[in-house]
């Protein structure tokens, strides 16, 4: 039986997670639970006495961490995120053989599409390979989204949208991912990562972007062990009396700076440009400038990471003087944009631009003509890809505006085109 998200938030006994401070595995679980709005208690274990006192177990070095303890006392030792999600009742299989609409990606665009499609009577399935909310779900506070004057966290906004979609009848499949697609007999057949097949009359790709990497040595080694991608909302409470570095100059970086500044001793924002004005909203610039424990270093990039099991130092290179300084650092938060999650499209007729973003609507046309692979007499609809009935919305789409509000609008707009497509396929018989 699935454990309801909000019952945990409202104070009922929740999960306890035990682990070693700085471990990658511990971060993965914490990040997932935070983004899915599940209340949990994180307990650091560092020695044999901690292990006996908290768990009643011995042989600290032999235990597989993290240890996830569920209500009722059941424990999982060293589980991956999928195992924990499965125990929470979130890993399911499709209920139907075929859907009117399948949506891949449960960020703001995908969630919006699910709400509108399900509310308008379409048999809808929403597939998400990790946590609901996408990159927006990692944001500690979104303050410029319409209707929330006090702001709302990305995870809370996403959870509300998820519940809304489910209320209207959308089916949700977590830990699912499409790996390839083919169009046959006016149906889109998607090969799933687990080997199963998903069949739908239409689909919407809202898979968003993957976090852009720093491109320095040892990056993978420190991932989750001092180096974090995205706003890192799950990590802020564990940064008391620490110095934190945030890399990036956009709104997500600015939001991360302000969130970590509430917990850390000092937050240093590392920006490659000469100012924040070109990439950061003015309200965030003003707050960053007013915050006493925040410093902004311009014309600066990360050139090296160092440490043993966890991050210990970071090297900062000045782009203007080409000099390097190495400073102690236990946490570096990277918010430098992303690259589109579209590798799955390489063996399909879905066209991409040079950067991998999906081309839609007018961007598919060459001198007013659709591409050679386009099989219909009409031109592609505005958000339609080069495969009829397959649409793209949000950050994954070429030319999209990287804002939550625009992603939500595209999700809703795509559903209107889905209706048109379904009507014309029905008319063709």
GIDA-V136134 format. One record per residue. N is the residue number from 1. RES is the residue in one letter. SS is DSSP state (helix for helix, strand for strand, loop for the rest). PSI is psi in whole degrees, 0 to 359 (NA if undefined). NEAR is the number of other ideal C-beta (glycine too) atoms within 10 Angstrom. Layout:
N&RES&SS&PSI&NEAR ; N&RES&SS&PSI&NEAR
This chain:
1&X&loop&132&5 ; 2&X&loop&141&8 ; 3&X&loop&122&16 ; 4&X&loop&136&13 ; 5&X&helix&307&19 ; 6&X&helix&339&13 ; 7&X&helix&327&14 ; 8&X&helix&317&20 ; 9&X&helix&327&14 ; 10&X&loop&7&9 ; 11&X&loop&0&8 ; 12&X&loop&163&12 ; 13&X&loop&127&12 ; 14&X&loop&204&18 ; 15&X&strand&155&20 ; 16&X&strand&136&18 ; 17&X&strand&124&20 ; 18&X&strand&136&23 ; 19&X&strand&173&21 ; 20&X&loop&135&18 ; 21&X&loop&135&13 ; 22&X&loop&1&19 ; 23&X&loop&142&17 ; 24&X&helix&317&16 ; 25&X&helix&322&18 ; 26&X&helix&320&23 ; 27&X&helix&317&22 ; 28&X&helix&316&19 ; 29&X&helix&315&26 ; 30&X&helix&316&20 ; 31&X&helix&316&23 ; 32&X&helix&314&19 ; 33&X&helix&322&25 ; 34&X&helix&316&23 ; 35&X&helix&340&23 ; 36&X&loop&12&24 ; 37&X&loop&47&22 ; 38&X&loop&122&21 ; 39&X&loop&137&17 ; 40&X&strand&161&16 ; 41&X&strand&125&11 ; 42&X&strand&130&19 ; 43&X&strand&116&15 ; 44&X&strand&134&14 ; 45&X&loop&132&22 ; 46&X&loop&352&10 ; 47&X&loop&177&10 ; 48&X&helix&320&13 ; 49&X&helix&319&10 ; 50&X&helix&317&15 ; 51&X&helix&315&19 ; 52&X&helix&319&13 ; 53&X&helix&320&11 ; 54&X&helix&324&15 ; 55&X&helix&344&17 ; 56&X&loop&25&7 ; 57&X&loop&157&17 ; 58&X&loop&185&10 ; 59&X&loop&60&9 ; 60&X&helix&317&17 ; 61&X&helix&335&7 ; 62&X&helix&347&7 ; 63&X&loop&147&18 ; 64&X&loop&116&10 ; 65&X&loop&157&17 ; 66&X&loop&166&25 ; 67&X&strand&122&23 ; 68&X&strand&121&23 ; 69&X&strand&121&20 ; 70&X&loop&161&16 ; 71&X&loop&131&13 ; 72&X&loop&346&6 ; 73&X&loop&350&7 ; 74&X&loop&139&9 ; 75&X&strand&142&13 ; 76&X&strand&132&18 ; 77&X&strand&119&12 ; 78&X&loop&38&13 ; 79&X&loop&150&19 ; 80&X&loop&168&13 ; 81&X&helix&319&17 ; 82&X&helix&321&15 ; 83&X&helix&318&15 ; 84&X&helix&317&23 ; 85&X&helix&321&19 ; 86&X&helix&316&16 ; 87&X&helix&330&16 ; 88&X&loop&355&21 ; 89&X&loop&20&12 ; 90&X&loop&351&20 ; 91&X&loop&109&16 ; 92&X&loop&170&14 ; 93&X&loop&158&9 ; 94&X&loop&142&19 ; 95&X&loop&334&10 ; 96&X&loop&155&12 ; 97&X&loop&329&8 ; 98&X&loop&148&13 ; 99&X&strand&156&23 ; 100&X&strand&321&20 ; 101&X&strand&128&29 ; 102&X&strand&137&28 ; 103&X&strand&126&35 ; 104&X&strand&114&26 ; 105&X&loop&122&30 ; 106&X&loop&44&30 ; 107&X&loop&190&29 ; 108&X&helix&319&33 ; 109&X&helix&313&35 ; 110&X&helix&320&32 ; 111&X&helix&318&34 ; 112&X&helix&314&28 ; 113&X&helix&320&34 ; 114&X&helix&318&31 ; 115&X&helix&310&25 ; 116&X&helix&320&23 ; 117&X&helix&312&31 ; 118&X&helix&321&25 ; 119&X&helix&340&16 ; 120&X&loop&14&15 ; 121&X&loop&6&11 ; 122&X&loop&138&24 ; 123&X&loop&110&18 ; 124&X&strand&137&28 ; 125&X&strand&135&26 ; 126&X&strand&120&29 ; 127&X&strand&127&25 ; 128&X&strand&130&26 ; 129&X&loop&345&18 ; 130&X&loop&243&21 ; 131&X&loop&146&24 ; 132&X&loop&142&27 ; 133&X&loop&340&28 ; 134&X&helix&208&30 ; 135&X&helix&326&24 ; 136&X&helix&331&28 ; 137&X&helix&344&28 ; 138&X&helix&352&28 ; 139&X&loop&131&27 ; 140&X&loop&327&21 ; 141&X&loop&120&17 ; 142&X&strand&115&21 ; 143&X&loop&345&17 ; 144&X&loop&21&13 ; 145&X&loop&133&18 ; 146&X&loop&131&8 ; 147&X&loop&358&6 ; 148&X&loop&76&14 ; 149&X&loop&334&8 ; 150&X&loop&359&6 ; 151&X&loop&164&15 ; 152&X&strand&143&17 ; 153&X&loop&152&24 ; 154&X&helix&321&28 ; 155&X&helix&319&25 ; 156&X&helix&320&17 ; 157&X&helix&316&22 ; 158&X&helix&320&29 ; 159&X&helix&321&23 ; 160&X&helix&317&14 ; 161&X&helix&321&22 ; 162&X&helix&313&24 ; 163&X&helix&324&15 ; 164&X&helix&317&16 ; 165&X&helix&317&27 ; 166&X&helix&322&15 ; 167&X&helix&323&11 ; 168&X&loop&355&16 ; 169&X&loop&6&14 ; 170&X&loop&138&24 ; 171&X&strand&137&19 ; 172&X&strand&132&20 ; 173&X&strand&111&21 ; 174&X&strand&161&22 ; 175&X&loop&34&19 ; 176&X&loop&150&23 ; 177&X&loop&134&18 ; 178&X&strand&141&21 ; 179&X&strand&347&13 ; 180&X&strand&157&14 ; 181&X&strand&153&24 ; 182&X&strand&145&13 ; 183&X&strand&120&16 ; 184&X&strand&127&8 ; 185&X&loop&49&6 ; 186&X&loop&29&16 ; 187&X&strand&144&16 ; 188&X&strand&116&23 ; 189&X&strand&117&14 ; 190&X&strand&129&23 ; 191&X&strand&120&16 ; 192&X&strand&160&18 ; 193&X&loop&332&13 ; 194&X&loop&6&11 ; 195&X&loop&349&7 ; 196&X&loop&175&11 ; 197&X&strand&142&10 ; 198&X&strand&125&23 ; 199&X&strand&130&16 ; 200&X&strand&152&25 ; 201&X&strand&336&20 ; 202&X&strand&164&27 ; 203&X&strand&158&28 ; 204&X&strand&125&33 ; 205&X&strand&120&32 ; 206&X&loop&43&33 ; 207&X&loop&355&31 ; 208&X&loop&210&26 ; 209&X&strand&156&21 ; 210&X&strand&149&15 ; 211&X&strand&135&17 ; 212&X&loop&138&14 ; 213&X&loop&160&15 ; 214&X&loop&328&19 ; 215&X&loop&32&10 ; 216&X&loop&162&15 ; 217&X&loop&148&11 ; 218&X&loop&12&13 ; 219&X&helix&313&15 ; 220&X&helix&326&10 ; 221&X&helix&323&17 ; 222&X&helix&2&22 ; 223&X&strand&120&17 ; 224&X&loop&356&19 ; 225&X&loop&43&22 ; 226&X&loop&337&23 ; 227&X&strand&126&30 ; 228&X&strand&142&26 ; 229&X&strand&141&23 ; 230&X&loop&185&23 ; 231&X&loop&346&30 ; 232&X&loop&35&25 ; 233&X&loop&327&24 ; 234&X&loop&339&22 ; 235&X&loop&339&24 ; 236&X&helix&316&22 ; 237&X&helix&345&14 ; 238&X&helix&14&18 ; 239&X&loop&21&21 ; 240&X&loop&132&9 ; 241&X&loop&24&8 ; 242&X&loop&160&16 ; 243&X&strand&126&17 ; 244&X&strand&143&27 ; 245&X&strand&131&27 ; 246&X&strand&124&31 ; 247&X&strand&123&24 ; 248&X&loop&158&23 ; 249&X&loop&10&24 ; 250&X&loop&185&19 ; 251&X&helix&322&22 ; 252&X&helix&321&27 ; 253&X&helix&317&26 ; 254&X&helix&319&25 ; 255&X&helix&320&27 ; 256&X&helix&318&31 ; 257&X&helix&311&29 ; 258&X&helix&323&19 ; 259&X&helix&313&24 ; 260&X&helix&331&28 ; 261&X&helix&338&22 ; 262&X&loop&347&13 ; 263&X&loop&317&16 ; 264&X&loop&161&24 ; 265&X&loop&317&12 ; 266&X&strand&144&15 ; 267&X&strand&127&28 ; 268&X&strand&123&22 ; 269&X&strand&124&27 ; 270&X&strand&118&25 ; 271&X&loop&129&21 ; 272&X&loop&331&14 ; 273&X&loop&180&14 ; 274&X&loop&352&11 ; 275&X&loop&172&12 ; 276&X&loop&349&21 ; 277&X&loop&327&10 ; 278&X&loop&342&9 ; 279&X&loop&353&17 ; 280&X&loop&138&23 ; 281&X&loop&146&15 ; 282&X&helix&326&9 ; 283&X&helix&327&12 ; 284&X&helix&322&19 ; 285&X&helix&314&16 ; 286&X&helix&318&10 ; 287&X&helix&320&17 ; 288&X&helix&318&20 ; 289&X&helix&331&10 ; 290&X&helix&345&8 ; 291&X&loop&124&14 ; 292&X&loop&334&7 ; 293&X&loop&22&14 ; 294&X&strand&133&21 ; 295&X&strand&141&15 ; 296&X&strand&125&18 ; 297&X&strand&116&14 ; 298&X&loop&164&16 ; 299&X&loop&41&14 ; 300&X&strand&140&21 ; 301&X&strand&160&18 ; 302&X&strand&126&21 ; 303&X&strand&343&17 ; 304&X&strand&152&15 ; 305&X&strand&143&21 ; 306&X&strand&156&15 ; 307&X&strand&178&19 ; 308&X&loop&257&8 ; 309&X&loop&329&13 ; 310&X&loop&163&18 ; 311&X&strand&135&24 ; 312&X&strand&323&14 ; 313&X&strand&158&14 ; 314&X&strand&139&28 ; 315&X&strand&130&16 ; 316&X&strand&126&20 ; 317&X&strand&130&16 ; 318&X&strand&122&15 ; 319&X&loop&337&13 ; 320&X&loop&327&9 ; 321&X&loop&349&8 ; 322&X&loop&29&7 ; 323&X&loop&155&9 ; 324&X&strand&139&11 ; 325&X&strand&133&12 ; 326&X&strand&127&12 ; 327&X&strand&153&11 ; 328&X&strand&140&11 ; 329&X&loop&124&23 ; 330&X&loop&339&20 ; 331&X&strand&127&25 ; 332&X&strand&124&22 ; 333&X&strand&123&29 ; 334&X&strand&119&24 ; 335&X&loop&73&28 ; 336&X&loop&37&20 ; 337&X&loop&197&17 ; 338&X&strand&179&19 ; 339&X&strand&145&14 ; 340&X&strand&142&23 ; 341&X&loop&79&21 ; 342&X&loop&19&23 ; 343&X&helix&330&13 ; 344&X&helix&339&19 ; 345&X&helix&354&25 ; 346&X&helix&333&10 ; 347&X&helix&20&12 ; 348&X&loop&178&20 ; 349&X&loop&5&18 ; 350&X&loop&120&21 ; 351&X&loop&145&18 ; 352&X&strand&160&20 ; 353&X&loop&183&14 ; 354&X&loop&335&6 ; 355&X&loop&357&9 ; 356&X&loop&358&17 ; 357&X&loop&149&20 ; 358&X&strand&132&26 ; 359&X&loop&138&21 ; 360&X&loop&157&29 ; 361&X&helix&232&19 ; 362&X&helix&334&11 ; 363&X&helix&349&17 ; 364&X&helix&345&20 ; 365&X&loop&141&14 ; 366&X&strand&109&8 ; 367&X&loop&42&4 ; 368&X&loop&2&7 ; 369&X&strand&140&10 ; 370&X&loop&166&17 ; 371&X&loop&162&13 ; 372&X&loop&332&9 ; 373&X&loop&350&12 ; 374&X&loop&121&20 ; 375&X&loop&354&11 ; 376&X&loop&160&13 ; 377&X&loop&324&6 ; 378&X&loop&165&11 ; 379&X&loop&158&15 ; 380&X&loop&143&24 ; 381&X&loop&167&19 ; 382&X&loop&316&15 ; 383&X&loop&13&27 ; 384&X&strand&140&27 ; 385&X&loop&189&29 ; 386&X&loop&0&23 ; 387&X&loop&117&22 ; 388&X&loop&135&21 ; 389&X&loop&357&24 ; 390&X&strand&120&27 ; 391&X&strand&159&32 ; 392&X&strand&136&32 ; 393&X&loop&157&33 ; 394&X&helix&203&35 ; 395&X&helix&336&28 ; 396&X&helix&346&29 ; 397&X&strand&137&28 ; 398&X&loop&129&19 ; 399&X&loop&7&11 ; 400&X&loop&156&21 ; 401&X&loop&123&12 ; 402&X&loop&71&16 ; 403&X&loop&148&17 ; 404&X&helix&316&24 ; 405&X&helix&318&14 ; 406&X&helix&325&16 ; 407&X&helix&317&27 ; 408&X&helix&318&25 ; 409&X&helix&319&17 ; 410&X&helix&321&26 ; 411&X&helix&316&29 ; 412&X&helix&318&15 ; 413&X&helix&320&19 ; 414&X&helix&324&32 ; 415&X&helix&325&26 ; 416&X&helix&323&13 ; 417&X&helix&327&20 ; 418&X&helix&316&28 ; 419&X&helix&315&18 ; 420&X&helix&316&12 ; 421&X&helix&315&20 ; 422&X&helix&323&17 ; 423&X&helix&319&10 ; 424&X&helix&325&14 ; 425&X&helix&324&16 ; 426&X&helix&322&10 ; 427&X&helix&326&7 ; 428&X&helix&341&8 ; 429&X&loop&NA&5
